[in-house]
Each structure stands twice: as C-alpha cells, then as structure tokens.
Amino acid sequence: MFDLIWMLQSTNSEVTDYYLQTVAIALEKVGFAATMVPVEEVRACVMTHAKSGDWFFTASSMEACRIYSRGARNIILWCQGIIPEESFLRHRSKTKAALLSLIERRALKNAAFCLFVSNDMRRHYERKYKLDFDGRCFVMPCFNSTLQPESILAEGKYDSPTFAYVGSLAAWQCFEATVDLYKELENRLSGARLKVLTFDQDRARDVLKAKGVECYEVDCVPPEKVAKELSGVAYGFVIREDDPVNRVATPTKLSSYMAAGVIPVFSDCIGGFSGLACGLKYAIPVGRPVDVDAVARRCAEPVWREEVLEEYRRVFDTYYSREYYVEGLAPLLGSVIREGGRA
C-alpha cells in the first residue's frame, strides 16, 4: 500500500499547473491525496522523505529515470512532448537525440502509468520503442481554459475579419509563416486586422513591418488578461511545421482561442486537434502548401454567434472538459495504484 503520491511541479507552471491539478482531482476522487513539490526538490524527497511504497507523478522522463534509479518503482509519467525529436529540431544533434531516446524509452518502459496528450503520441511511442501501453495509459490533451459564453456572444465579434496571434516568437511557433499567411488574407479580406500578443514586441513589429502588414497592433498582457483581449477577435492562428513534434502535439493555445470564441486557423498537421476539427463548422484547417484562397473564403463566410456557442460548448463538454477526463482517469489511476504498479 502506498503512503504518499508526490506530484512534481514543472518549472513551466503556467502551462502545466492545470494538467497537474486535473490529475490531482482524479486521485482525490478515488481516495488518494497528492503532495505537490517543486521538481528541483525531487532528489531530497526521494532520498530523505519517500518510502518504498510511495508514488511519484512527473512530466519529465529524466526525472522519472532518476527516481527509478533511487529505488522507486511507482511512477506516473506525463509526456508533454516527444523530447528527442524536439531536441533534434533545435540542435540538429543526432547524438543528443539518441541519448534522449534511451532515457525516454527507459522512463516509458518502467512507468507504472503514462499520460499522453494525443493518440498520435501513443502510437508514436508504440512504433518507435515497440512498447505496450494497454492498461497503463490515458490520453488527455493539453488545455487550461473554460468556455466563456459572454465573449462568444459579444456584439460585433464576428462582424469583421479580425485575427490574433498569441505566444512567443520561438521558431517552432512559426510567427513569420503566420504573418505571411495573414498578409495574404489582408490583401483579400476587407477590414482585416491582426492583434499580436507577445513578450517580444519589438521583434514582432520588425517582422510585421518587414513583411508589409498594414493593419495590426502589438501588445503584451499577463496571462489572466489574454481572454479579455480576445473578446473582440474572430480568428486565431496556430500555424506549425509538418514534423513529428507537431503531429503528436495538442497546443494549449487552441483551447484558449476556442474558450473565447476565437475560431482557430490551424495547421492540419496537428494530429489530435485535426481529428476533432473534422466535425466542426467553426474551425479552419490549413494544409501544406497553403491554399490561401480557400482560407480566405472560409474567413469571409458569415459566422453566427449562437452556432459558435453551441458547437464549442460540445467541445468543452468533452475534449476540453476537466470533469470529462477526471471521470475517465480516476478509476484507471485507482486501479493501478491499488494493484501496486510495476513493483
């Protein structure tokens, strides 16, 4: 029988806290209490506080291996992304990617339970490492927002083709490709305007000016005020390169947009969301090569606020619902923990 469940908090808490809290609620639902601890304190926890029957939840394959090497066997691993492939895209080092793959495989193989952000991610690991996750995994996308009907029903929200880009200017977020697409749409859609919310405001303005964008504004607001900034925006960009990292991803930005009634204009290589969006009227996939005319036609179509609310409410009742995932996850975690994991 376990004594405690240690939940190791990521340094990227803005994105991960909601996910961790959802797992903690699922644990509480089946009678287990979780102790949150900063990830940098994990070694002290294992060496001085943890007992042999304790459980650990971590979002890091490296930390999972460290915990395992110190004798702990009851590990729940949340995979936010495919780390070796992300590393290779950043550094182009096959050696480093290979080393990270060894670490990742060991963590996945020895974890008692795994959480994946998409079915594409599970299939990626099954193919790459020849591992079996039957009975020891759960799929839950990254999201951190709840539906805001007042934003969706705001008067005039969809009267003009207003667009948003929210995020950093990191290469993988494809800001320049996003601006290229917006510029083409600006040339085709009367009244088009782009709102950019980023910490790197000066660089964003430089890119916008260099590409000849005419109607835009650049600002920076704290995370809690982003929703208010999106209340007057009709469309939001999530453009990505077609690579393994993005095929398994579920960007949190998509839930933030849709919660505020912002219709996502997204790369169809984002596997998990693309599957969901096939059944949505108010979601605009972008292929490669980009068919700008097709995107422009979609953005020129009339948008009915009540329809958006009804459609997005269904999404937030299932795909982006904390309660939905708690109900599915809780019995699985309860069963795995009571059976003693992989010890």
TORKOL-4160 file (C-alpha; in steps of 0.2 Angstrom, whole numbers, padded with zeros to 4 digits, m for minus):
343
<pt num="1" X="0000" Y="0000" Z="0000"/>
<pt num="2" X="0006" Y="0017" Z="m0004"/>
<pt num="3" X="0010" Y="0031" Z="0009"/>
<pt num="4" X="0010" Y="0047" Z="m0002"/>
<pt num="5" X="0009" Y="0052" Z="m0020"/>
<pt num="6" X="0022" Y="0065" Z="m0024"/>
<pt num="7" X="0017" Y="0077" Z="m0039"/>
<pt num="8" X="0032" Y="0085" Z="m0045"/>
<pt num="9" X="0028" Y="0103" Z="m0052"/>
<pt num="10" X="0036" Y="0108" Z="m0068"/>
<pt num="11" X="0045" Y="0125" Z="m0070"/>
<pt num="12" X="0033" Y="0129" Z="m0084"/>
<pt num="13" X="0019" Y="0131" Z="m0072"/>
<pt num="14" X="0008" Y="0142" Z="m0082"/>
<pt num="15" X="0005" Y="0128" Z="m0094"/>
<pt num="16" X="0006" Y="0113" Z="m0083"/>
<pt num="17" X="m0002" Y="0118" Z="m0067"/>
<pt num="18" X="m0020" Y="0115" Z="m0074"/>
<pt num="19" X="m0015" Y="0097" Z="m0080"/>
<pt num="20" X="m0007" Y="0093" Z="m0064"/>
<pt num="21" X="m0022" Y="0099" Z="m0054"/>
<pt num="22" X="m0034" Y="0089" Z="m0065"/>
<pt num="23" X="m0024" Y="0073" Z="m0061"/>
<pt num="24" X="m0024" Y="0078" Z="m0043"/>
<pt num="25" X="m0043" Y="0079" Z="m0043"/>
<pt num="26" X="m0044" Y="0062" Z="m0051"/>
<pt num="27" X="m0033" Y="0055" Z="m0037"/>
<pt num="28" X="m0043" Y="0063" Z="m0024"/>
<pt num="29" X="m0059" Y="0056" Z="m0032"/>
<pt num="30" X="m0053" Y="0038" Z="m0028"/>
<pt num="31" X="m0047" Y="0042" Z="m0011"/>
<pt num="32" X="m0028" Y="0047" Z="m0013"/>
<pt num="33" X="m0020" Y="0063" Z="m0008"/>
<pt num="34" X="m0006" Y="0071" Z="m0018"/>
<pt num="35" X="0008" Y="0081" Z="m0011"/>
<pt num="36" X="0014" Y="0095" Z="m0023"/>
<pt num="37" X="0033" Y="0098" Z="m0023"/>
<pt num="38" X="0044" Y="0108" Z="m0034"/>
<pt num="39" X="0054" Y="0097" Z="m0047"/>
<pt num="40" X="0071" Y="0104" Z="m0040"/>
<pt num="41" X="0067" Y="0096" Z="m0023"/>
<pt num="42" X="0064" Y="0079" Z="m0030"/>
<pt num="43" X="0081" Y="0071" Z="m0025"/>
<pt num="44" X="0078" Y="0077" Z="m0007"/>
<pt num="45" X="0061" Y="0070" Z="m0007"/>
<pt num="46" X="0066" Y="0053" Z="m0014"/>
<pt num="47" X="0082" Y="0052" Z="m0003"/>
<pt num="48" X="0075" Y="0058" Z="0014"/>
<pt num="49" X="0056" Y="0058" Z="0014"/>
<pt num="50" X="0049" Y="0045" Z="0002"/>
<pt num="51" X="0045" Y="0027" Z="0007"/>
<pt num="52" X="0047" Y="0012" Z="m0004"/>
<pt num="53" X="0028" Y="0011" Z="m0007"/>
<pt num="54" X="0026" Y="0030" Z="m0012"/>
<pt num="55" X="0020" Y="0036" Z="m0029"/>
<pt num="56" X="0028" Y="0049" Z="m0040"/>
<pt num="57" X="0020" Y="0059" Z="m0054"/>
<pt num="58" X="0032" Y="0068" Z="m0066"/>
<pt num="59" X="0031" Y="0077" Z="m0083"/>
<pt num="60" X="0050" Y="0073" Z="m0086"/>
<pt num="61" X="0057" Y="0057" Z="m0092"/>
<pt num="62" X="0074" Y="0062" Z="m0085"/>
<pt num="63" X="0066" Y="0064" Z="m0068"/>
<pt num="64" X="0057" Y="0048" Z="m0070"/>
<pt num="65" X="0074" Y="0039" Z="m0073"/>
<pt num="66" X="0082" Y="0047" Z="m0058"/>
<pt num="67" X="0068" Y="0042" Z="m0047"/>
<pt num="68" X="0068" Y="0025" Z="m0053"/>
<pt num="69" X="0087" Y="0024" Z="m0051"/>
<pt num="70" X="0085" Y="0028" Z="m0032"/>
<pt num="71" X="0074" Y="0013" Z="m0030"/>
<pt num="72" X="0056" Y="0020" Z="m0033"/>
<pt num="73" X="0045" Y="0009" Z="m0044"/>
<pt num="74" X="0028" Y="0018" Z="m0043"/>
<pt num="75" X="0030" Y="0031" Z="m0056"/>
<pt num="76" X="0016" Y="0040" Z="m0066"/>
<pt num="77" X="0024" Y="0049" Z="m0081"/>
<pt num="78" X="0015" Y="0063" Z="m0091"/>
<pt num="79" X="0023" Y="0065" Z="m0108"/>
<pt num="80" X="0020" Y="0083" Z="m0114"/>
<pt num="81" X="0030" Y="0081" Z="m0130"/>
<pt num="82" X="0042" Y="0069" Z="m0139"/>
<pt num="83" X="0058" Y="0076" Z="m0132"/>
<pt num="84" X="0072" Y="0068" Z="m0143"/>
<pt num="85" X="0063" Y="0075" Z="m0158"/>
<pt num="86" X="0061" Y="0092" Z="m0151"/>
<pt num="87" X="0079" Y="0092" Z="m0146"/>
<pt num="88" X="0085" Y="0087" Z="m0164"/>
<pt num="89" X="0074" Y="0101" Z="m0171"/>
<pt num="90" X="0083" Y="0114" Z="m0160"/>
<pt num="91" X="0101" Y="0107" Z="m0160"/>
<pt num="92" X="0102" Y="0096" Z="m0175"/>
<pt num="93" X="0112" Y="0084" Z="m0165"/>
<pt num="94" X="0109" Y="0065" Z="m0168"/>
<pt num="95" X="0120" Y="0060" Z="m0154"/>
<pt num="96" X="0110" Y="0070" Z="m0141"/>
<pt num="97" X="0093" Y="0065" Z="m0149"/>
<pt num="98" X="0099" Y="0046" Z="m0147"/>
<pt num="99" X="0104" Y="0049" Z="m0129"/>
<pt num="100" X="0087" Y="0057" Z="m0125"/>
<pt num="101" X="0078" Y="0042" Z="m0134"/>
<pt num="102" X="0087" Y="0030" Z="m0122"/>
<pt num="103" X="0082" Y="0040" Z="m0107"/>
<pt num="104" X="0064" Y="0042" Z="m0114"/>
<pt num="105" X="0062" Y="0023" Z="m0118"/>
<pt num="106" X="0068" Y="0018" Z="m0101"/>
<pt num="107" X="0056" Y="0030" Z="m0092"/>
<pt num="108" X="0041" Y="0024" Z="m0103"/>
<pt num="109" X="0046" Y="0006" Z="m0101"/>
<pt num="110" X="0047" Y="0007" Z="m0082"/>
<pt num="111" X="0032" Y="0019" Z="m0078"/>
<pt num="112" X="0018" Y="0011" Z="m0070"/>
<pt num="113" X="0006" Y="0023" Z="m0079"/>
<pt num="114" X="0008" Y="0035" Z="m0093"/>
<pt num="115" X="m0002" Y="0050" Z="m0099"/>
<pt num="116" X="m0001" Y="0056" Z="m0117"/>
<pt num="117" X="m0008" Y="0072" Z="m0125"/>
<pt num="118" X="m0014" Y="0063" Z="m0140"/>
<pt num="119" X="m0017" Y="0046" Z="m0148"/>
<pt num="120" X="m0004" Y="0051" Z="m0161"/>
<pt num="121" X="0008" Y="0052" Z="m0147"/>
<pt num="122" X="0004" Y="0035" Z="m0140"/>
<pt num="123" X="0006" Y="0027" Z="m0157"/>
<pt num="124" X="0022" Y="0036" Z="m0160"/>
<pt num="125" X="0030" Y="0028" Z="m0144"/>
<pt num="126" X="0022" Y="0011" Z="m0148"/>
<pt num="127" X="0030" Y="0012" Z="m0165"/>
<pt num="128" X="0047" Y="0019" Z="m0160"/>
<pt num="129" X="0050" Y="0009" Z="m0144"/>
<pt num="130" X="0040" Y="m0007" Z="m0148"/>
<pt num="131" X="0031" Y="m0004" Z="m0131"/>
<pt num="132" X="0014" Y="m0010" Z="m0125"/>
<pt num="133" X="0004" Y="0003" Z="m0115"/>
<pt num="134" X="m0013" Y="m0007" Z="m0114"/>
<pt num="135" X="m0020" Y="m0005" Z="m0097"/>
<pt num="136" X="m0007" Y="0008" Z="m0091"/>
<pt num="137" X="m0010" Y="0024" Z="m0101"/>
<pt num="138" X="m0023" Y="0038" Z="m0103"/>
<pt num="139" X="m0025" Y="0051" Z="m0117"/>
<pt num="140" X="m0029" Y="0069" Z="m0111"/>
<pt num="141" X="m0024" Y="0084" Z="m0122"/>
<pt num="142" X="m0016" Y="0100" Z="m0115"/>
<pt num="143" X="m0028" Y="0114" Z="m0111"/>
<pt num="144" X="m0031" Y="0126" Z="m0097"/>
<pt num="145" X="m0047" Y="0136" Z="m0101"/>
<pt num="146" X="m0065" Y="0135" Z="m0098"/>
<pt num="147" X="m0079" Y="0141" Z="m0110"/>
<pt num="148" X="m0083" Y="0160" Z="m0110"/>
<pt num="149" X="m0101" Y="0162" Z="m0117"/>
<pt num="150" X="m0100" Y="0181" Z="m0114"/>
<pt num="151" X="m0085" Y="0183" Z="m0126"/>
<pt num="152" X="m0093" Y="0172" Z="m0139"/>
<pt num="153" X="m0109" Y="0182" Z="m0139"/>
<pt num="154" X="m0101" Y="0199" Z="m0138"/>
<pt num="155" X="m0109" Y="0211" Z="m0150"/>
<pt num="156" X="m0100" Y="0213" Z="m0166"/>
<pt num="157" X="m0087" Y="0200" Z="m0163"/>
<pt num="158" X="m0088" Y="0192" Z="m0180"/>
<pt num="159" X="m0093" Y="0207" Z="m0190"/>
<pt num="160" X="m0075" Y="0210" Z="m0197"/>
<pt num="161" X="m0061" Y="0198" Z="m0200"/>
<pt num="162" X="m0050" Y="0201" Z="m0185"/>
<pt num="163" X="m0036" Y="0189" Z="m0182"/>
<pt num="164" X="m0025" Y="0186" Z="m0167"/>
<pt num="165" X="m0008" Y="0178" Z="m0164"/>
<pt num="166" X="m0004" Y="0174" Z="m0145"/>
<pt num="167" X="0013" Y="0167" Z="m0140"/>
<pt num="168" X="0032" Y="0169" Z="m0141"/>
<pt num="169" X="0042" Y="0171" Z="m0157"/>
<pt num="170" X="0051" Y="0155" Z="m0154"/>
<pt num="171" X="0055" Y="0147" Z="m0171"/>
<pt num="172" X="0043" Y="0132" Z="m0168"/>
<pt num="173" X="0028" Y="0144" Z="m0166"/>
<pt num="174" X="0030" Y="0149" Z="m0184"/>
<pt num="175" X="0027" Y="0168" Z="m0182"/>
<pt num="176" X="0034" Y="0173" Z="m0198"/>
<pt num="177" X="0024" Y="0160" Z="m0208"/>
<pt num="178" X="0009" Y="0166" Z="m0198"/>
<pt num="179" X="0012" Y="0184" Z="m0204"/>
<pt num="180" X="0015" Y="0178" Z="m0222"/>
<pt num="181" X="m0002" Y="0170" Z="m0221"/>
<pt num="182" X="m0010" Y="0185" Z="m0213"/>
<pt num="183" X="m0003" Y="0197" Z="m0226"/>
<pt num="184" X="m0011" Y="0186" Z="m0240"/>
<pt num="185" X="m0028" Y="0187" Z="m0231"/>
<pt num="186" X="m0026" Y="0205" Z="m0228"/>
<pt num="187" X="m0025" Y="0208" Z="m0247"/>
<pt num="188" X="m0041" Y="0198" Z="m0249"/>
<pt num="189" X="m0052" Y="0202" Z="m0235"/>
<pt num="190" X="m0059" Y="0220" Z="m0232"/>
<pt num="191" X="m0057" Y="0226" Z="m0214"/>
<pt num="192" X="m0044" Y="0213" Z="m0209"/>
<pt num="193" X="m0034" Y="0217" Z="m0194"/>
<pt num="194" X="m0021" Y="0207" Z="m0184"/>
<pt num="195" X="m0018" Y="0208" Z="m0165"/>
<pt num="196" X="m0001" Y="0201" Z="m0159"/>
<pt num="197" X="0001" Y="0197" Z="m0140"/>
<pt num="198" X="0019" Y="0193" Z="m0136"/>
<pt num="199" X="0033" Y="0197" Z="m0124"/>
<pt num="200" X="0044" Y="0201" Z="m0139"/>
<pt num="201" X="0035" Y="0216" Z="m0145"/>
<pt num="202" X="0050" Y="0225" Z="m0154"/>
<pt num="203" X="0054" Y="0210" Z="m0164"/>
<pt num="204" X="0036" Y="0207" Z="m0168"/>
<pt num="205" X="0034" Y="0224" Z="m0175"/>
<pt num="206" X="0050" Y="0222" Z="m0185"/>
<pt num="207" X="0043" Y="0207" Z="m0194"/>
<pt num="208" X="0026" Y="0215" Z="m0197"/>
<pt num="209" X="0034" Y="0230" Z="m0205"/>
<pt num="210" X="0047" Y="0220" Z="m0215"/>
<pt num="211" X="0033" Y="0210" Z="m0222"/>
<pt num="212" X="0022" Y="0225" Z="m0227"/>
<pt num="213" X="0007" Y="0221" Z="m0215"/>
<pt num="214" X="m0003" Y="0237" Z="m0214"/>
<pt num="215" X="m0017" Y="0234" Z="m0201"/>
<pt num="216" X="m0010" Y="0227" Z="m0184"/>
<pt num="217" X="m0007" Y="0230" Z="m0166"/>
<pt num="218" X="0006" Y="0223" Z="m0154"/>
<pt num="219" X="0004" Y="0222" Z="m0136"/>
<pt num="220" X="0009" Y="0212" Z="m0121"/>
<pt num="221" X="m0003" Y="0207" Z="m0107"/>
<pt num="222" X="m0002" Y="0195" Z="m0092"/>
<pt num="223" X="m0010" Y="0178" Z="m0095"/>
<pt num="224" X="m0025" Y="0182" Z="m0085"/>
<pt num="225" X="m0029" Y="0196" Z="m0096"/>
<pt num="226" X="m0027" Y="0187" Z="m0113"/>
<pt num="227" X="m0046" Y="0181" Z="m0113"/>
<pt num="228" X="m0051" Y="0199" Z="m0112"/>
<pt num="229" X="m0040" Y="0204" Z="m0126"/>
<pt num="230" X="m0048" Y="0190" Z="m0137"/>
<pt num="231" X="m0066" Y="0195" Z="m0134"/>
<pt num="232" X="m0066" Y="0206" Z="m0149"/>
<pt num="233" X="m0056" Y="0194" Z="m0160"/>
<pt num="234" X="m0064" Y="0182" Z="m0173"/>
<pt num="235" X="m0050" Y="0171" Z="m0178"/>
<pt num="236" X="m0034" Y="0165" Z="m0171"/>
<pt num="237" X="m0018" Y="0157" Z="m0179"/>
<pt num="238" X="m0010" Y="0141" Z="m0174"/>
<pt num="239" X="0002" Y="0138" Z="m0188"/>
<pt num="240" X="0015" Y="0124" Z="m0187"/>
<pt num="241" X="0028" Y="0115" Z="m0197"/>
<pt num="242" X="0023" Y="0097" Z="m0203"/>
<pt num="243" X="0035" Y="0087" Z="m0192"/>
<pt num="244" X="0034" Y="0073" Z="m0179"/>
<pt num="245" X="0034" Y="0085" Z="m0164"/>
<pt num="246" X="0018" Y="0094" Z="m0171"/>
<pt num="247" X="0009" Y="0079" Z="m0177"/>
<pt num="248" X="0008" Y="0072" Z="m0159"/>
<pt num="249" X="0005" Y="0089" Z="m0151"/>
<pt num="250" X="m0011" Y="0097" Z="m0143"/>
<pt num="251" X="m0006" Y="0116" Z="m0142"/>
<pt num="252" X="m0014" Y="0124" Z="m0126"/>
<pt num="253" X="m0017" Y="0139" Z="m0137"/>
<pt num="254" X="m0031" Y="0131" Z="m0146"/>
<pt num="255" X="m0041" Y="0129" Z="m0130"/>
<pt num="256" X="m0038" Y="0147" Z="m0126"/>
<pt num="257" X="m0044" Y="0153" Z="m0143"/>
<pt num="258" X="m0060" Y="0142" Z="m0143"/>
<pt num="259" X="m0064" Y="0147" Z="m0125"/>
<pt num="260" X="m0065" Y="0165" Z="m0130"/>
<pt num="261" X="m0075" Y="0160" Z="m0146"/>
<pt num="262" X="m0060" Y="0163" Z="m0157"/>
<pt num="263" X="m0061" Y="0152" Z="m0172"/>
<pt num="264" X="m0044" Y="0143" Z="m0174"/>
<pt num="265" X="m0035" Y="0144" Z="m0191"/>
<pt num="266" X="m0023" Y="0129" Z="m0188"/>
<pt num="267" X="m0011" Y="0118" Z="m0197"/>
<pt num="268" X="m0019" Y="0102" Z="m0201"/>
<pt num="269" X="m0003" Y="0093" Z="m0196"/>
<pt num="270" X="m0008" Y="0095" Z="m0178"/>
<pt num="271" X="m0015" Y="0077" Z="m0177"/>
<pt num="272" X="m0026" Y="0076" Z="m0162"/>
<pt num="273" X="m0035" Y="0093" Z="m0165"/>
<pt num="274" X="m0037" Y="0089" Z="m0183"/>
<pt num="275" X="m0047" Y="0074" Z="m0180"/>
<pt num="276" X="m0058" Y="0084" Z="m0168"/>
<pt num="277" X="m0060" Y="0098" Z="m0181"/>
<pt num="278" X="m0066" Y="0087" Z="m0195"/>
<pt num="279" X="m0083" Y="0088" Z="m0187"/>
<pt num="280" X="m0083" Y="0107" Z="m0183"/>
<pt num="281" X="m0090" Y="0120" Z="m0194"/>
<pt num="282" X="m0081" Y="0134" Z="m0185"/>
<pt num="283" X="m0063" Y="0128" Z="m0187"/>
<pt num="284" X="m0052" Y="0132" Z="m0202"/>
<pt num="285" X="m0038" Y="0119" Z="m0206"/>
<pt num="286" X="m0023" Y="0125" Z="m0216"/>
<pt num="287" X="m0014" Y="0112" Z="m0227"/>
<pt num="288" X="0003" Y="0112" Z="m0235"/>
<pt num="289" X="0005" Y="0120" Z="m0247"/>
<pt num="290" X="m0007" Y="0133" Z="m0240"/>
<pt num="291" X="m0022" Y="0137" Z="m0251"/>
<pt num="292" X="m0024" Y="0155" Z="m0246"/>
<pt num="293" X="m0039" Y="0157" Z="m0257"/>
<pt num="294" X="m0048" Y="0143" Z="m0248"/>
<pt num="295" X="m0044" Y="0150" Z="m0231"/>
<pt num="296" X="m0050" Y="0167" Z="m0236"/>
<pt num="297" X="m0066" Y="0160" Z="m0242"/>
<pt num="298" X="m0069" Y="0152" Z="m0225"/>
<pt num="299" X="m0065" Y="0168" Z="m0216"/>
<pt num="300" X="m0077" Y="0178" Z="m0227"/>
<pt num="301" X="m0092" Y="0166" Z="m0223"/>
<pt num="302" X="m0105" Y="0173" Z="m0211"/>
<pt num="303" X="m0102" Y="0167" Z="m0193"/>
<pt num="304" X="m0117" Y="0165" Z="m0181"/>
<pt num="305" X="m0113" Y="0168" Z="m0163"/>
<pt num="306" X="m0126" Y="0156" Z="m0156"/>
<pt num="307" X="m0120" Y="0142" Z="m0168"/>
<pt num="308" X="m0102" Y="0145" Z="m0162"/>
<pt num="309" X="m0108" Y="0144" Z="m0144"/>
<pt num="310" X="m0117" Y="0128" Z="m0147"/>
<pt num="311" X="m0103" Y="0120" Z="m0156"/>
<pt num="312" X="m0089" Y="0125" Z="m0144"/>
<pt num="313" X="m0100" Y="0120" Z="m0129"/>
<pt num="314" X="m0100" Y="0102" Z="m0135"/>
<pt num="315" X="m0081" Y="0103" Z="m0137"/>
<pt num="316" X="m0079" Y="0110" Z="m0119"/>
<pt num="317" X="m0091" Y="0096" Z="m0113"/>
<pt num="318" X="m0079" Y="0083" Z="m0119"/>
<pt num="319" X="m0062" Y="0086" Z="m0127"/>
<pt num="320" X="m0058" Y="0101" Z="m0116"/>
<pt num="321" X="m0068" Y="0096" Z="m0101"/>
<pt num="322" X="m0059" Y="0093" Z="m0084"/>
<pt num="323" X="m0074" Y="0084" Z="m0077"/>
<pt num="324" X="m0074" Y="0073" Z="m0093"/>
<pt num="325" X="m0056" Y="0067" Z="m0090"/>
<pt num="326" X="m0057" Y="0066" Z="m0071"/>
<pt num="327" X="m0071" Y="0053" Z="m0074"/>
<pt num="328" X="m0061" Y="0043" Z="m0086"/>
<pt num="329" X="m0044" Y="0044" Z="m0077"/>
<pt num="330" X="m0049" Y="0042" Z="m0059"/>
<pt num="331" X="m0054" Y="0023" Z="m0060"/>
<pt num="332" X="m0039" Y="0019" Z="m0070"/>
<pt num="333" X="m0027" Y="0028" Z="m0058"/>
<pt num="334" X="m0036" Y="0020" Z="m0043"/>
<pt num="335" X="m0034" Y="0003" Z="m0051"/>
<pt num="336" X="m0016" Y="0004" Z="m0055"/>
<pt num="337" X="m0011" Y="0011" Z="m0038"/>
<pt num="338" X="m0021" Y="m0001" Z="m0028"/>
<pt num="339" X="m0013" Y="m0016" Z="m0038"/>
<pt num="340" X="0004" Y="m0009" Z="m0034"/>
<pt num="341" X="0010" Y="m0003" Z="m0050"/>
<pt num="342" X="0026" Y="m0011" Z="m0058"/>
<pt num="343" X="0035" Y="m0016" Z="m0042"/>
